């Protein structure tokens, strides 16, 4: 299994659909696996701890349960490599859990992009789908703040099991970006069609009230965005971008200046 994490609106859906061209790769969009495993772990260690200890199963049952969950979750998966997407996989405790119950040498792909582009992308999609959008609400959203913080901490950790991929490099040089990813995860390279990407990995955006959020275009290119951010949003984004990008080696830091 390979973990896919990082910031939203960074090309993770595009990357999933590119990698899904490889018959050895299985991907399903946003995954609940990390949360399900964490909830099971917490239950074994807290709510169910007393009866498990009484039965002498506090250690063995937790190990067996958590190691079984991925195979149950992906029981219909095809391909040797499962790409599991959850933005907070690289949060410290989650990554420790992955190493203990999935693979001690598990690899992660962490997607990044300048924060001003991310916020502007959210605003553009909301405008195009006539959905409500508020800069104040997004910048104060606990999940968004958590994703930024987790990505920053992951960058600061200098963990060699993580490879950071920027949106810009993915859309401007997909072939070399994919080669770098294959090298990182230790998988045999595959010749991908980067001229026309057929979307095979979907998410129910309408049900999640996020119409168009995970649609991709056949041609890989950076989409024009005429959204003008308020000055206070731009300033906050510049600070966050600098904090994250300054910790990542090998990524263009021009956006973080």
Beta strands, then each sheet from edge to edge (+ up, - down):
strand 1: 2-6
strand 2: 25-30
strand 3: 81-85
strand 4: 107-112
strand 5: 162-166
sheet 1: 2+ 3+ 1+ 4+ 5+
end
